[in-house]
């Protein structure tokens, strides 16, 4: 199909054209998720799929098949850096976030085992993903970290997520921020990750002791002394800067009104941690 065919679907409020079915069209949309053309990948593939998913136009069994296919895509080229395989992985994650969003808010069709299986695969992928680029010139958004943050955020509010699951997800976020990759996040990755943390805090099920230890863990990235010393090692300095920027963002999120008392109680710890990175 030409781009004009798909753009007509978008311009007609995602209506399925006469003579076609969603079951027939979904595989074609999935096939462009790894495209290096941002119009095919983002404006057409992602936009149409996520709208059909959240409008409950794709049956649950078909969504299960889509989960299996997209989960497999998470391993394609995994471990590579600066290659085009990142687009398939990253946009597969983003579609999966749309499916869990749908399960959370519109139609609760997934079982506990299915959600936990996908959660496990997501966290395994998140740990290993090395291509952290945000916006790629001429090719558009890669944004693997931000897209995974969106999926983790949906898991944090899942009816099946227990305190142990939430702790795993928060520790995975901290580990990603602290990883000495040599790459400094530039495209609001810290903000997207903060949303997942705030969703977890809003559930108010993890003890303050966990959060106190979670914040203290970030101090490892500042343990080498003043920033001008850490800067001599690009890998260590990226971990330092990513931690600093993330913690600053999170501190301001913690200042919003309406948070549970337990989250408000963390403001002094968050501020004290941020100050360490402002030396």
C-alpha positions as CSV (number, residue, x, y, z in Angstrom):
1,X,0.0,0.0,0.0
2,X,1.1,3.6,-0.7
3,X,1.6,6.1,2.1
4,X,-1.5,7.9,0.8
5,X,-3.7,4.9,1.5
6,X,-2.6,4.9,5.2
7,X,-2.7,8.7,5.5
8,X,-6.4,8.6,4.4
9,X,-7.1,6.2,7.3
10,X,-5.5,8.7,9.7
11,X,-7.5,11.6,8.2
12,X,-10.8,9.7,8.4
13,X,-10.4,9.1,12.2
14,X,-8.8,5.7,11.6
15,X,-11.7,4.2,9.8
16,X,-11.0,0.9,7.9
17,X,-11.4,1.5,4.2
18,X,-14.1,-0.4,2.4
19,X,-12.9,-3.7,1.1
20,X,-10.3,-4.1,3.8
21,X,-10.2,-5.6,7.3
22,X,-8.0,-4.8,10.3
23,X,-6.8,-8.4,10.4
24,X,-5.5,-7.9,6.8
25,X,-3.9,-4.6,7.5
26,X,-2.2,-5.1,10.8
27,X,0.7,-7.3,9.5
28,X,1.5,-4.5,7.0
29,X,1.6,-2.0,9.7
30,X,3.8,-4.2,11.9
31,X,6.2,-4.6,8.9
32,X,7.1,-0.9,8.9
33,X,7.9,-0.6,12.6
34,X,11.6,-1.1,11.8
35,X,11.6,1.3,8.9
36,X,14.2,4.1,8.8
37,X,11.6,6.3,7.3
38,X,9.9,8.2,10.2
39,X,6.7,8.7,8.2
40,X,6.2,5.0,7.7
41,X,7.4,4.0,11.2
42,X,6.0,6.7,13.4
43,X,3.3,8.6,11.7
44,X,1.8,5.5,10.0
45,X,2.8,2.2,11.6
46,X,2.7,3.4,15.3
47,X,-0.1,5.9,15.0
48,X,-2.6,3.6,13.3
49,X,-1.8,0.5,15.3
50,X,-2.0,2.2,18.7
51,X,-5.3,3.8,17.8
52,X,-6.8,0.6,16.7
53,X,-5.6,-1.1,19.8
54,X,-6.8,1.5,22.3
55,X,-10.2,1.8,20.5
56,X,-10.7,-1.9,21.1
57,X,-10.8,-2.8,17.4
58,X,-8.3,-5.6,17.5
59,X,-9.6,-8.8,19.3
60,X,-7.9,-10.0,22.4
61,X,-6.6,-13.2,20.8
62,X,-5.1,-11.2,17.9
63,X,-3.5,-8.9,20.5
64,X,-1.9,-11.9,22.2
65,X,-0.4,-12.9,18.9
66,X,0.9,-9.3,18.4
67,X,2.5,-9.4,21.9
68,X,4.3,-12.6,21.0
69,X,5.5,-11.1,17.7
70,X,6.6,-7.8,19.2
71,X,8.3,-9.5,22.2
72,X,10.4,-11.5,19.7
73,X,11.4,-8.3,18.0
74,X,13.0,-7.0,21.2
75,X,15.9,-9.4,20.6
76,X,16.6,-8.5,17.0
77,X,20.0,-6.8,16.9
78,X,20.0,-6.4,20.7
79,X,23.4,-5.3,21.9
80,X,24.2,-3.3,18.7
81,X,24.8,0.4,18.8
82,X,24.3,3.0,16.2
83,X,22.6,0.6,13.8
84,X,19.1,0.7,12.3
85,X,17.9,-2.3,14.2
86,X,17.0,-0.1,17.2
87,X,13.9,1.2,15.4
88,X,12.2,-2.2,15.4
89,X,13.0,-2.8,19.0
90,X,12.0,0.6,20.2
91,X,8.8,0.8,18.3
92,X,7.9,-2.7,19.3
93,X,8.2,-1.5,22.9
94,X,6.0,1.4,22.2
95,X,3.2,-0.7,20.7
96,X,3.5,-3.1,23.6
97,X,3.0,0.0,25.9
98,X,-0.2,0.7,24.0
99,X,-1.4,-2.9,24.5
100,X,-0.8,-2.8,28.3
101,X,-2.4,0.7,28.4
102,X,-5.5,-0.9,26.8
103,X,-5.5,-3.8,29.2
104,X,-5.2,-1.4,32.2
105,X,-7.9,1.1,31.1
106,X,-10.2,-0.3,28.5
107,X,-10.4,-4.1,28.4
108,X,-8.8,-6.3,31.1
109,X,-8.1,-9.3,28.9
110,X,-4.6,-10.4,29.9
111,X,-3.9,-12.9,32.6
112,X,-1.5,-12.4,35.4
113,X,0.9,-14.9,33.9
114,X,0.8,-13.1,30.6
115,X,1.5,-9.7,32.1
116,X,4.4,-11.0,34.2
117,X,5.9,-12.8,31.2
118,X,5.9,-9.6,29.2
119,X,7.2,-7.6,32.2
120,X,10.1,-10.0,32.6
121,X,11.0,-9.8,28.9
122,X,10.7,-6.0,29.0
123,X,13.1,-5.7,32.0
124,X,15.6,-8.1,30.4
125,X,15.5,-6.1,27.2
126,X,15.8,-2.8,29.1
127,X,19.0,-4.0,30.8
128,X,20.7,-5.1,27.6
129,X,19.7,-2.4,25.2
130,X,22.8,-0.4,24.2
131,X,21.5,1.9,21.6
132,X,20.4,4.9,23.6
133,X,20.1,7.5,20.9
134,X,17.1,9.8,21.1
135,X,16.5,11.6,17.8
136,X,18.5,10.3,14.8
137,X,19.0,12.8,12.0
138,X,17.0,12.0,8.9
139,X,15.6,8.8,10.5
140,X,13.6,10.3,13.4
141,X,13.0,9.0,16.9
142,X,14.8,5.9,18.2
143,X,14.2,6.7,21.8
144,X,14.6,3.2,23.2
145,X,14.9,4.4,26.8
146,X,11.9,6.7,26.7
147,X,9.7,4.1,25.0
148,X,10.6,1.5,27.5
149,X,9.9,4.0,30.3
150,X,6.4,4.3,28.9
151,X,5.9,0.5,29.0
152,X,7.3,0.3,32.5
153,X,4.9,3.0,33.6
154,X,2.0,0.9,32.4
155,X,3.3,-2.1,34.3
156,X,3.5,0.0,37.5
157,X,-0.2,0.6,37.5
158,X,-1.2,-2.9,36.4
159,X,-3.6,-4.7,38.6
160,X,-1.2,-7.6,38.7
161,X,1.9,-5.7,39.8
162,X,2.9,-6.6,43.4
163,X,5.4,-4.7,45.6
164,X,8.2,-7.0,44.6
165,X,7.4,-6.2,40.9
166,X,7.5,-2.5,41.6
167,X,10.8,-2.8,43.4
168,X,12.3,-4.6,40.4
169,X,11.1,-1.9,38.1
170,X,12.4,0.9,40.2
171,X,15.8,-0.8,40.5
172,X,15.9,-1.4,36.8
173,X,15.3,2.4,36.2
174,X,18.0,3.3,38.6
175,X,20.4,0.8,37.0
176,X,19.7,2.2,33.6
177,X,20.4,5.8,34.7
178,X,23.5,4.8,36.6
179,X,25.0,2.7,33.8
180,X,28.4,4.0,32.7
181,X,27.5,4.0,29.0
182,X,29.3,7.1,27.8
183,X,26.0,8.4,26.5
184,X,24.2,11.4,28.1
185,X,20.4,11.4,27.7
186,X,19.3,14.4,25.7
187,X,15.7,13.9,24.8
188,X,13.6,13.9,28.0
189,X,14.4,10.3,28.9
190,X,14.7,11.5,32.5
191,X,11.2,12.9,32.4
192,X,9.7,9.8,30.9
193,X,11.4,7.6,33.6
194,X,10.2,10.0,36.3
195,X,6.6,9.3,35.2
196,X,7.0,5.6,36.0
197,X,8.5,6.4,39.4
198,X,5.7,8.8,40.2
199,X,3.1,6.2,39.2
200,X,4.8,3.8,41.6
201,X,4.9,6.4,44.4
202,X,1.2,7.1,43.8
203,X,0.3,3.5,44.6
204,X,1.8,4.0,48.0
205,X,2.7,0.4,48.6
206,X,6.5,0.4,48.9
207,X,7.9,1.3,52.3
208,X,9.8,4.5,52.9
209,X,12.9,2.4,53.8
210,X,12.9,1.0,50.2
211,X,12.8,4.5,48.7
212,X,15.5,5.8,51.2
213,X,17.8,3.0,50.0
214,X,16.9,3.6,46.4
215,X,17.9,7.2,46.6
216,X,21.2,6.4,48.4
217,X,22.1,4.0,45.7
218,X,22.5,6.9,43.2
219,X,25.4,8.2,45.3
220,X,27.6,5.5,43.9
221,X,27.9,7.6,40.8
222,X,29.3,10.5,42.8
223,X,31.6,8.5,45.0
224,X,34.8,9.3,43.0
225,X,34.8,12.9,44.3
226,X,34.2,16.3,42.6
227,X,32.7,16.3,39.1
228,X,35.9,17.6,37.5
229,X,37.6,14.4,38.6
230,X,34.8,12.1,37.4
231,X,34.8,13.9,34.1
232,X,38.2,12.4,33.2
233,X,36.4,9.1,32.5
234,X,33.6,9.6,29.9
235,X,31.8,6.5,31.0
236,X,31.7,7.5,34.6
237,X,30.8,11.0,33.8
238,X,27.8,10.0,31.7
239,X,26.5,8.0,34.7
240,X,27.1,11.1,36.9
241,X,25.3,13.5,34.6
242,X,22.4,11.1,33.9
243,X,21.9,10.6,37.6
244,X,22.2,14.3,38.3
245,X,19.6,15.3,35.7
246,X,17.2,12.5,36.6
247,X,17.3,13.3,40.3
248,X,16.7,17.0,39.6
249,X,13.7,16.1,37.5
250,X,12.3,13.7,40.1
251,X,12.8,16.2,42.9
252,X,10.5,18.7,41.2
253,X,8.0,16.0,40.4
254,X,7.9,15.4,44.2
255,X,6.9,19.0,44.8
256,X,3.5,18.6,43.1
257,X,0.3,18.7,45.2
258,X,-1.8,15.6,46.0
259,X,1.0,13.1,46.6
260,X,0.6,10.4,49.3
261,X,2.2,11.4,52.6
262,X,4.8,8.7,52.1
263,X,5.9,10.3,48.9
264,X,6.0,13.8,50.4
265,X,8.2,12.4,53.2
266,X,10.8,11.6,50.6
267,X,11.4,15.2,49.6
268,X,14.2,15.8,52.1
269,X,16.0,12.7,51.0
270,X,15.6,13.6,47.3
271,X,16.9,17.1,47.9
272,X,19.9,15.8,49.9
273,X,20.7,13.4,47.1
274,X,20.5,16.2,44.5
275,X,22.8,18.4,46.5
276,X,25.5,15.8,46.4
277,X,25.5,16.1,42.6
278,X,25.7,19.9,42.8
279,X,29.1,20.0,44.4
